[in-house]
Amino acid sequence: MPAKKTTTRKKSVKFQDVQATEKETKTAEKEKRITEEQAKPKIRIKLKAYDHKIIDNSARSIIDIANRYGAEVSGPVPLPTEILKFTVNRSSFIHKNAREQFEMRVHKRIIDILNPNAEIIEALRDLNLPSGVDISIKI
């Protein structure tokens, strides 16, 4: 009887070893992909605006520029909308229960341009965006 228990334990240990090596190879492949992606140069563009129509048109024009010069584009990725709420008393003296609420919505998008060249950077520098769009570019 004790001999059978040891053989079953050895089999389970071998099975666990196989699972461990599979996990190690999968993590090694993931790390390799991550390092390959990090090795590629990229431009990250963050757009912010109060109006979603303006920000979508701006993102579309940036993507058109990148595609015109032959770069890979990922995005636009919509980020969560930031909602700022303000509560104000309607009356200045009495009537504390009479209040009014206002809100501002900030829409955000991210665009990544992979393998950019000098022409793309120059075209983005010369790009005219509407006045309601805030743009930040990181290389």
C-alpha positions as CSV (number, residue, x, y, z in Angstrom):
1,M,0.0,0.0,0.0
2,P,2.6,2.6,0.8
3,A,4.3,2.1,-2.5
4,K,1.1,3.0,-4.4
5,K,0.8,6.2,-2.5
6,T,4.3,7.3,-3.4
7,T,3.8,6.6,-7.0
8,T,0.6,8.7,-7.1
9,R,2.4,11.5,-5.4
10,K,5.2,11.4,-7.9
11,K,2.7,11.6,-10.8
12,S,0.9,14.5,-9.2
13,V,4.3,16.2,-8.6
14,K,5.2,15.7,-12.3
15,F,1.8,17.1,-13.3
16,Q,2.4,20.1,-11.1
17,D,5.9,20.5,-12.6
18,V,4.4,20.5,-16.1
19,Q,1.8,23.1,-15.1
20,A,4.6,25.2,-13.5
21,T,6.7,25.1,-16.7
22,E,3.7,26.0,-18.8
23,K,3.0,29.0,-16.6
24,E,6.7,30.1,-16.7
25,T,6.7,29.9,-20.5
26,K,3.5,31.9,-20.8
27,T,4.8,34.6,-18.5
28,A,8.1,34.7,-20.4
29,E,6.1,35.2,-23.6
30,K,4.1,38.0,-22.1
31,E,7.2,39.7,-20.8
32,K,8.8,39.4,-24.3
33,R,5.8,41.0,-25.9
34,I,5.8,43.8,-23.4
35,T,9.5,44.5,-23.9
36,E,8.9,44.5,-27.7
37,E,6.1,47.0,-27.3
38,Q,8.1,49.2,-25.0
39,A,11.1,49.1,-27.5
40,K,9.0,50.7,-30.2
41,P,8.9,54.5,-30.1
42,K,5.4,56.0,-29.7
43,I,3.7,59.3,-29.3
44,R,0.8,59.4,-26.7
45,I,-1.7,62.2,-27.4
46,K,-4.2,63.1,-24.7
47,L,-7.2,65.2,-25.7
48,K,-9.6,67.0,-23.3
49,A,-12.7,69.0,-24.1
50,Y,-16.1,70.0,-22.7
51,D,-17.9,69.0,-25.9
52,H,-17.7,65.4,-27.2
53,K,-18.4,66.4,-30.8
54,I,-15.4,68.7,-31.0
55,I,-13.0,66.1,-29.4
56,D,-14.2,63.4,-31.7
57,N,-13.5,65.6,-34.8
58,S,-10.1,66.5,-33.4
59,A,-9.2,62.9,-32.8
60,R,-10.3,62.0,-36.3
61,S,-8.1,64.7,-37.8
62,I,-5.1,63.4,-35.8
63,I,-5.7,59.9,-37.0
64,D,-6.0,61.0,-40.6
65,I,-2.6,62.8,-40.3
66,A,-1.0,59.6,-38.9
67,N,-2.5,57.4,-41.5
68,R,-1.4,59.8,-44.3
69,Y,2.3,59.4,-43.3
70,G,2.0,55.6,-42.8
71,A,2.1,55.2,-39.0
72,E,0.2,52.6,-36.9
73,V,-2.5,54.2,-34.7
74,S,-4.3,52.8,-31.7
75,G,-7.3,54.8,-30.6
76,P,-9.0,57.0,-29.9
77,V,-9.6,55.4,-26.6
78,P,-12.4,57.1,-24.7
79,L,-11.5,57.6,-21.0
80,P,-14.1,58.0,-18.3
81,T,-15.9,61.4,-18.4
82,E,-15.0,63.6,-15.5
83,I,-18.1,65.2,-14.0
84,L,-17.7,68.3,-11.8
85,K,-20.9,69.2,-9.9
86,F,-21.5,72.5,-8.1
87,T,-24.4,73.1,-5.7
88,V,-25.4,76.8,-5.2
89,N,-28.1,78.4,-3.0
90,R,-30.8,80.1,-5.1
91,S,-31.5,82.7,-2.4
92,S,-28.8,84.6,-0.6
93,F,-30.5,84.8,2.8
94,I,-33.3,82.5,3.8
95,H,-34.7,79.5,1.8
96,K,-31.8,77.1,2.5
97,N,-33.7,74.2,0.8
98,A,-33.9,76.1,-2.5
99,R,-30.7,75.0,-4.3
100,E,-29.5,74.7,-7.8
101,Q,-27.0,72.3,-9.2
102,F,-24.6,72.8,-12.1
103,E,-22.2,70.4,-13.7
104,M,-19.3,70.4,-16.1
105,R,-18.4,67.3,-18.1
106,V,-14.8,66.9,-19.3
107,H,-14.5,64.3,-22.1
108,K,-11.1,62.6,-22.6
109,R,-9.5,60.6,-25.4
110,I,-6.1,58.9,-25.8
111,I,-4.4,58.2,-29.1
112,D,-1.1,56.3,-29.5
113,I,0.9,56.7,-32.7
114,L,3.4,53.8,-33.0
115,N,6.7,54.2,-35.0
116,P,6.3,57.9,-35.7
117,N,8.6,59.7,-38.1
118,A,9.7,63.4,-38.4
119,E,6.9,64.2,-40.9
120,I,4.2,63.1,-38.5
121,I,5.7,65.2,-35.7
122,E,5.9,68.2,-37.9
123,A,2.3,67.8,-39.1
124,L,1.1,67.5,-35.6
125,R,3.0,70.6,-34.7
126,D,1.2,72.5,-37.5
127,L,-2.2,71.1,-36.7
128,N,-5.0,73.6,-36.0
129,L,-7.5,72.3,-33.4
130,P,-10.7,74.0,-32.2
131,S,-10.3,76.4,-29.3
132,G,-12.2,74.1,-26.9
133,V,-9.7,71.2,-27.1
134,D,-6.8,70.8,-24.8
135,I,-4.0,68.6,-26.2
136,S,-0.9,67.2,-24.5
137,I,1.7,65.2,-26.5
138,K,4.3,62.9,-24.9
139,I,7.0,61.2,-26.8
